[in-house]
Amino acid sequence: MSAPRLSEFFAAWEFFREPALTGLLAGAVLGLLGVYIVLRRMVFLSAAMSQCAGLGVTLAFFIQIHLGVAAAIASPTAGALALTLLAGIVVFSDRSSGGGRRDALLGILFVAGSAGTLALGTRIVQEIQDVQTILFGTAVAVMPEDFRMAATLALILLPLHLWWMRGFMQASFDAEGARVRNLPVGLLDGILLLSLAIAISVFTRIIGALPVFAFTVLPAFAAIRVSPSVRTALVTAMVLGSVTGFSGYVLAWRHDLPVGAAQALVGLALVAIAEILRQGLRLLGRGRHSNGRQDGPA
């Protein structure tokens, strides 16, 4: 049986609007923030934080079911944010030289988050579908209130990071120079950490850990490979992330795939295209340089 046509998707747009646009917003926000993660060589920070967010959500469900705590108190979103912030503070507060200790911390947090989520998931059978969604991003629908939360978050974080882009760049990649210019490096790093924690926790709660990790790493990596500057990479990653989130949802709909997996596959395809483009431009540049030498004066 042939795949449904795109015209059918847009004909039923009212049913797909929230999840498709949520993917677009998540990809844009996490794509932009992911450039800092990739360039600071902390790729698995987003994986560890998203798994900790999943544990926070699962823990909230567990507390609601087994301890009888009201959902307003043991909120899944609050649980995700609390554990994500804790993971970020543990990593960013490590001042040891070299990257070995930090990599070990990220590995421990990743294992603790994923193992804890799976273990607690066996004790909350009523919410097992939500646990699967947290881990793999298998949801095909997004609640209107979750979409409003995603839109509000994007409307806050994207303008903030585009407006303060220069400060975040200097604090992240030239901290000493930023201090010489009297920039509040600690404050900027703190806002960046808080932005990551909020974005990862909220979007993990809504769409799952797998697509969140994919959005944080793949658009940023692709953008860095083809961009001449960090500033350009940030904007490019934001655009590529939105394309990944939206087109991944459409791909999942057309071919009956898990949404998170489809979005990750689109991100991988963009990385491959970016690498081919980079190598093609490099070969073209070499060819022009070689021709210039041949055509020059003897």
C-alpha positions in Angstrom: 0.0 0.0 0.0 1.4 3.4 -1.0 2.2 6.0 1.6 -0.5 8.7 2.1 0.1 12.0 0.3 1.2 15.2 1.9 -2.1 16.9 0.8 -3.9 14.5 3.1 -1.7 15.6 6.0 -2.4 19.3 5.5 -6.1 18.5 4.9 -6.3 17.1 8.4 -4.0 19.9 9.8 -6.2 20.6 12.8 -5.5 17.1 14.1 -1.7 17.3 13.5 -1.1 21.0 14.3 0.0 20.7 18.0 2.4 17.7 17.7 3.9 18.9 14.4 4.5 22.4 15.6 5.7 21.2 19.0 8.4 19.2 17.1 9.3 22.3 15.1 9.6 24.5 18.3 11.6 21.8 20.2 14.0 21.5 17.3 14.5 25.2 17.0 15.2 25.8 20.7 17.3 22.7 21.2 19.1 23.1 17.9 20.3 26.6 18.9 21.3 25.6 22.4 23.0 22.5 21.1 25.7 24.5 19.4 27.1 25.4 22.8 26.9 21.8 23.9 28.7 20.5 20.8 31.4 23.2 20.7 32.1 22.8 24.4 32.5 19.1 23.8 29.8 18.1 26.1 27.6 16.2 23.7 26.4 13.6 26.2 25.3 16.4 28.6 22.0 16.6 26.8 21.7 12.8 26.8 22.4 12.6 30.6 20.0 15.5 31.3 17.2 14.1 29.2 17.5 10.7 30.9 17.4 12.5 34.3 14.4 14.4 33.1 12.7 11.1 32.3 13.6 9.8 35.8 12.0 13.0 37.3 8.8 12.4 35.3 8.6 8.7 36.3 9.4 9.5 39.9 6.5 12.0 40.0 4.1 9.4 38.7 5.4 6.9 41.3 4.9 9.4 44.1 1.4 10.2 42.9 0.4 6.5 42.7 2.1 5.0 45.7 2.2 7.9 48.1 -1.1 9.5 47.2 0.5 12.9 46.6 -1.6 15.2 44.5 -0.5 15.8 40.9 -0.3 19.5 41.5 2.4 18.9 44.1 4.2 15.9 42.4 4.0 17.4 38.9 5.9 15.5 36.2 7.1 18.7 34.7 8.4 19.9 38.1 10.1 16.5 38.7 11.8 16.6 35.3 13.0 20.2 35.9 14.3 19.4 39.4 16.4 16.4 38.3 17.6 18.0 35.1 18.8 21.1 37.1 20.5 18.8 39.6 22.3 17.0 36.8 23.4 20.2 35.2 24.7 21.6 38.5 26.6 18.5 39.2 28.4 18.7 35.8 28.9 22.4 35.6 30.2 22.6 39.2 33.0 20.2 38.4 36.2 22.2 38.2 38.7 19.4 37.8 41.2 19.7 35.0 40.8 17.5 32.0 37.6 16.0 30.6 37.9 12.5 32.1 36.0 13.2 35.3 33.3 15.1 33.6 32.8 12.3 31.1 32.5 9.9 34.0 29.9 12.1 35.7 27.9 12.3 32.5 28.1 8.5 32.1 26.9 8.0 35.7 24.0 10.4 35.3 23.0 8.8 32.0 23.0 5.3 33.5 21.2 6.5 36.7 18.5 8.3 34.8 17.8 5.5 32.3 18.1 2.6 34.8 16.0 4.5 37.4 13.3 5.3 34.8 13.1 1.6 33.7 13.1 0.3 37.3 10.4 2.7 38.5 8.4 2.1 35.3 7.8 -1.5 36.5 6.1 -0.1 39.6 3.7 2.3 37.7 1.9 0.0 35.3 -0.9 2.5 35.0 1.5 5.0 33.4 3.6 2.6 31.4 2.6 4.2 28.1 3.9 7.5 29.4 7.2 5.9 30.4 7.6 4.5 26.9 6.9 7.9 25.5 9.5 9.6 27.8 12.2 7.1 26.7 11.6 6.8 23.0 9.3 9.7 21.9 6.6 7.4 20.5 3.7 9.9 21.1 1.8 10.9 18.0 -0.3 13.5 19.8 0.4 16.5 22.0 -2.1 17.9 24.5 -3.1 21.5 23.9 -1.7 22.6 27.3 1.6 20.9 26.4 1.7 22.7 23.1 1.0 26.0 24.8 3.9 25.3 27.2 6.2 24.5 24.4 5.2 27.7 22.5 5.7 29.9 25.6 9.1 28.4 26.3 10.2 29.0 22.7 8.9 32.6 22.8 11.0 33.2 25.9 14.2 31.3 25.1 14.7 32.0 21.4 14.5 35.9 21.6 16.7 35.8 24.8 19.4 33.8 23.2 19.3 35.7 19.9 19.4 39.0 21.8 22.3 38.0 24.1 24.0 35.8 21.5 27.3 37.7 21.7 27.5 37.5 25.5 26.7 33.8 25.6 29.3 33.2 22.9 32.1 35.1 24.7 31.3 33.5 28.1 31.3 30.0 26.5 34.3 30.2 24.3 36.5 33.1 25.6 35.7 33.4 29.3 38.9 35.2 30.2 38.4 37.7 27.4 34.8 38.2 28.6 36.0 38.9 32.1 38.4 41.5 30.8 35.4 43.2 29.1 33.6 43.1 32.4 30.9 40.7 31.2 29.1 38.7 33.9 30.5 35.3 32.9 29.0 33.4 35.9 25.6 34.9 35.3 25.7 34.1 31.5 26.8 30.5 32.2 24.0 30.2 34.8 21.4 31.4 32.4 22.7 29.1 29.7 22.5 26.1 32.2 19.0 27.1 33.3 17.9 27.4 29.7 19.2 24.0 28.9 17.7 22.5 32.0 14.3 24.0 31.3 14.2 23.2 27.6 15.4 19.6 28.1 13.1 18.9 31.0 10.0 20.4 29.4 10.5 18.9 25.9 11.5 15.5 27.4 8.2 15.5 29.3 6.3 16.3 26.1 8.0 14.5 23.3 10.6 12.1 24.9 14.3 11.7 25.6 15.3 10.3 22.2 14.1 13.2 20.0 15.4 15.7 22.6 18.9 14.2 22.4 18.7 14.2 18.6 17.5 17.8 18.4 20.3 18.9 20.7 23.1 17.3 18.9 22.3 16.6 15.2 21.2 20.0 13.9 24.0 21.7 15.8 26.6 19.3 14.4 25.3 19.8 10.8 25.3 23.6 11.2 28.8 23.7 12.6 30.1 21.7 9.6 28.8 24.2 7.0 29.0 27.5 8.9 31.8 30.0 8.7 31.3 31.3 12.3 29.6 30.4 15.6 27.0 33.1 15.1 26.0 31.6 11.7 26.0 28.1 13.2 23.6 29.2 16.0 21.1 30.5 13.5 21.6 27.7 11.1 21.1 25.1 13.8 17.9 26.7 14.9 16.6 26.5 11.3 17.8 22.9 10.8 16.3 21.9 14.2 12.9 23.2 13.2 13.1 21.4 9.9 14.1 18.2 11.7 11.2 18.4 14.2 8.5 19.1 11.7 9.6 16.9 8.8 10.4 14.1 11.2 6.8 14.1 12.3 5.5 14.1 8.8 7.9 11.2 7.9 6.5 9.3 10.9 2.9 9.9 9.8 3.5 8.9 6.2 5.4 5.7 6.9 3.9 4.7 10.2 7.1 5.1 12.2 7.8 6.1 15.8 7.9 9.9 15.9 11.1 10.1 17.9 12.9 7.7 15.7 11.8 9.4 12.5 12.9 12.8 13.8 16.3 11.3 14.7 16.6 9.8 11.3 15.9 13.2 9.6 18.6 14.7 11.8 21.1 12.1 10.8 20.3 12.7 7.1 21.0 16.4 7.6 24.3 15.6 9.2 25.2 13.4 6.2 24.1 16.2 3.7 26.1 18.8 5.6 29.2 16.6 5.6 28.9 15.9 1.8 28.4 19.7 1.2 31.5 20.5 3.4 33.7 18.0 1.5 32.3 19.2 -1.8 33.2 22.8 -1.0 36.6 21.8 0.2 37.3 19.9 -3.0 36.0 22.8 -5.1 38.3 25.2 -3.2 41.3 23.0 -3.8 40.5 22.8 -7.5 40.3 26.6 -7.7 43.5 27.0 -5.8 45.2 24.5 -8.1 43.9 26.2 -11.2 45.1 29.5 -9.9 48.6 28.3 -9.6 48.6 26.7 -13.0 47.2 29.9 -14.7 49.6 32.2 -12.8 52.7 33.7 -14.2 55.6 31.3 -14.9 
